[in-house]
């Protein structure tokens, strides 16, 4: 039986199966933020990324947006292989001590994934678990020189 492609995929969509040509639809909680666009200078919270080559890139973030989402929205190269499901350590970031001290302790699940991270430090966190707010304004997040993807 020859079922039209659109009908077949519509049926699969009801079972939460996406068509292979559909766009990325996973969200770490900031889908509504993407619709608002990126905050301009002084309109959000400042995030300072230090890239692997030492270049510093300052961008703006919305309240409640994860560092992983901020990086992705600004074309900063952080893998995030598990798409923020706490199943990898590829969004590992090294935070400045001041910002790290303002965060709650990592959960056991985050610590389990951090144990797999390359170049783990005392101020390491997963970018998908750090949410921006006024206390985190001005955060410095260094991207490690390498990542380790245990999923591969």
VMD Tcl script that draws the C-alpha trace (Angstrom):
set ca {
  {0.00 0.00 0.00}
  {1.38 3.39 -0.96}
  {0.54 5.96 1.75}
  {1.29 9.60 0.91}
  {4.33 10.83 2.80}
  {2.49 13.67 4.51}
  {-0.25 11.35 5.77}
  {2.23 8.79 7.06}
  {4.26 11.36 8.95}
  {1.13 12.99 10.32}
  {0.18 9.61 11.78}
  {3.67 9.17 13.25}
  {3.57 12.67 14.71}
  {0.62 11.57 16.84}
  {3.01 9.01 18.36}
  {5.65 11.73 19.00}
  {7.83 10.58 16.10}
  {9.17 13.44 13.98}
  {9.83 13.36 10.29}
  {13.57 13.18 9.58}
  {13.38 16.43 7.59}
  {11.58 18.33 10.37}
  {13.43 21.04 12.19}
  {15.00 20.69 15.63}
  {12.15 21.05 18.10}
  {13.74 20.15 21.44}
  {13.86 22.98 23.92}
  {15.60 23.45 27.22}
  {12.87 25.83 28.31}
  {13.56 28.94 26.29}
  {11.45 28.36 23.16}
  {9.34 31.37 24.03}
  {12.55 33.39 24.45}
  {13.56 32.67 20.88}
  {10.31 34.22 19.66}
  {11.17 37.45 21.49}
  {14.56 37.65 19.80}
  {17.89 38.31 21.42}
  {18.13 41.06 24.03}
  {20.15 44.06 22.96}
  {22.96 45.63 24.99}
  {21.68 46.51 28.46}
  {18.36 44.71 27.87}
  {19.35 41.34 29.28}
  {22.04 39.81 31.43}
  {25.64 39.83 30.25}
  {27.37 36.51 29.65}
  {31.09 36.53 28.90}
  {32.26 33.39 27.14}
  {35.97 32.63 26.90}
  {36.46 30.47 23.81}
  {39.00 27.65 23.49}
  {41.46 29.97 21.74}
  {41.18 32.57 24.53}
  {38.94 34.97 22.59}
  {36.33 36.63 24.81}
  {32.78 37.02 23.48}
  {30.18 39.01 25.43}
  {26.50 38.42 24.70}
  {23.15 39.17 26.31}
  {20.82 36.56 27.83}
  {17.18 36.47 28.87}
  {16.20 35.68 32.45}
  {15.76 31.92 32.88}
  {17.79 31.06 29.79}
  {20.46 28.38 30.22}
  {24.07 29.09 29.32}
  {23.82 26.34 26.71}
  {20.85 28.05 25.05}
  {22.65 31.41 25.21}
  {25.67 29.89 23.49}
  {23.57 28.22 20.78}
  {21.57 31.41 20.15}
  {24.80 33.34 19.63}
  {26.59 30.74 17.48}
  {29.12 29.91 20.19}
  {30.47 26.42 19.66}
  {29.28 24.28 22.56}
  {28.16 20.79 21.61}
  {25.33 19.91 24.03}
  {25.04 16.42 22.52}
  {22.17 15.27 24.77}
  {20.17 18.47 24.20}
  {20.07 19.31 27.92}
  {18.72 15.96 29.12}
  {21.59 15.48 31.62}
  {22.94 12.51 29.70}
  {26.37 13.88 28.70}
  {28.99 16.42 29.72}
  {29.57 18.15 26.37}
  {28.19 21.50 27.61}
  {30.78 21.56 30.42}
  {31.84 25.12 31.28}
  {34.32 26.51 33.79}
  {32.79 29.44 35.65}
  {34.45 32.31 37.46}
  {34.55 31.77 41.24}
  {32.25 34.70 42.01}
  {29.44 33.44 39.74}
  {29.94 29.83 40.79}
  {29.48 30.84 44.43}
  {26.06 32.33 43.64}
  {24.68 29.06 42.28}
  {22.97 26.29 44.18}
  {25.00 23.10 44.51}
  {24.86 20.83 41.44}
  {22.35 18.00 41.65}
  {23.58 14.42 41.96}
  {22.64 13.88 38.30}
  {24.72 16.88 37.20}
  {27.66 15.75 39.34}
  {27.47 12.29 37.75}
  {27.83 13.87 34.30}
  {30.51 16.30 35.44}
  {32.57 13.31 36.56}
  {32.82 12.43 32.85}
  {33.91 15.93 31.79}
  {37.36 16.64 30.40}
  {39.34 19.17 32.43}
  {37.02 19.21 35.44}
  {37.69 22.03 37.94}
  {36.24 23.17 41.26}
  {34.05 25.68 39.39}
  {32.86 23.37 36.59}
  {29.16 23.24 35.74}
  {27.06 21.99 32.85}
  {25.86 24.89 30.71}
  {22.40 23.35 30.40}
  {21.95 23.56 34.17}
  {23.01 27.18 34.77}
  {20.06 29.53 34.33}
  {20.54 33.25 33.94}
  {19.15 35.75 36.43}
  {20.18 39.14 37.82}
  {22.66 37.52 40.23}
  {24.45 35.88 37.30}
  {24.75 39.12 35.29}
  {28.38 39.42 34.13}
  {29.17 35.70 34.49}
  {32.40 34.47 32.91}
  {32.11 31.01 31.37}
  {35.23 29.42 29.92}
  {34.78 26.71 27.30}
  {37.24 23.86 27.95}
  {39.77 23.05 25.25}
  {38.22 19.59 24.76}
  {35.00 17.73 25.49}
  {34.39 14.07 26.12}
  {31.20 12.62 24.64}
  {30.49 9.37 26.48}
  {27.35 8.87 24.35}
  {29.32 8.25 21.16}
}
mol new
graphics top color blue
foreach p $ca { graphics top sphere $p radius 0.5 }
foreach p [lrange $ca 0 end-1] q [lrange $ca 1 end] { graphics top cylinder $p $q radius 0.2 }
display resetview
